Amino acid sequence: MAMIIPGGTTEPAAPIELTDDSPPVGRSGRSRSPGFRALARLGKAIRSNRKASWGAGLLIFMCVIALIAPLLYPEYPNQTGQFRVGLGPSSHHLLGTNGLGEDLFSQILWGARPVLEIAFGVGILSTTIAVLIGVAAAYLGGLWDNVLSLLTDILLVIPLFPLLIVIAGYLQNSAGTGVMIAVITLTGWSYTARQLRSQALSLRKRDFLEAARVRGERPLYIIVVEIIPTMTSLLVASFLTNALYAVLFSSSLQFIGLGDPNQVSWGTMLHQAENNEAFQTGQSLWIIAPGLCIVALGAAFALLNYAFDEVGNPALRPLRRQKQATQPRALRRTSAIAD
């Protein structure tokens, strides 16, 4: 290929060199999308962060427990009087039995499923509603922003947990998994929507959005295809936060007796243990076991958040890693050999 210069002569064009700013290319030769690159960064952050690795391992372990529960204990474990009351841990009953003659280990396994369903259900639905309302309010502006922001502000000023108590009390004895997901979702999306609106406002005047508007793209296309993929790390962090609060809120409501008494869950186990004075009667595992499970699941979501916070906020990354990134390659190799 040649190019014409002002003198009328031609000379070969200089070869085109790819710089470091070129978009990553996969094995198929196609450039990777922003969403794919964001997910790749998140996966790398989990692998490189010890706390996030522990959180991912805990979460996977909980999911495995929920899946294998029906295989290990086919019968639903809330039938009272199945076994002798107050048995200690043994090979037949790994955690013993409670004051109602129920096997505690089978209840722990079966109780993981509704807790995880509530966590993932609320996390996904709350984040989806927050994205639709927060990002749409920021991008559309005007009357849309005023109305959607007013709705968000109304929910933000209402105390969340007392509101949940009132709603769950009205639905007492029928607040199963689906009702818990609906109640916590409808009352808990506002804070995430406010965060996403602030992030979307900072992106509204970027060049790539102006280019999409010049091309004549519709607002829905710009929101879904152009804005949301650039907020992947914030969306994942919002999902984890909503899931964490869902576990805490649902377990608290079940503990005070506002859950479904016919459903085995870690929160309902705590409620039954409190009503039957487990500590006073020497059945401490009846309270300790489900309590530790709730703490472990909450810790899993919290630990995973560290990795996604580091992706979204470089200031939170470890100082040693930042120093290594700024050092010349030869100096890093020398320090590694010295270590």
Secondary structure, 3 states (H helix, E strand, C coil): CEEECCCCCEEECCCCCCCCCCCCECCCCCECCHHHHHHHHHHHHHHHCHHHHHHHHHHHHHHHHHHHHHHHCCCCCCCCCCCCCCCCCCCCCCCCECCCCCEHHHHHHHHHHHHHHHHHHHHHHHHHHHHHHHHHHHHHCHHHHHHHHHHHHHHHHCCHHHHHHHHHHHCCCCCCHHHHHHHHHHHHCHHHHHHHHHHHHHHCCCHHHHHHHHCCCCHHHHHHHHHHHHHHHHHHHHHHHHHHHHHHHHHHHHHCCCCCCCCCCHHHHHHHHHHCCCCCCCCCHHHHHHHHHHHHHHHHHHHHHHHHHHHHCHHHCCHHHHHHHHCCHHHHHHHHHHC
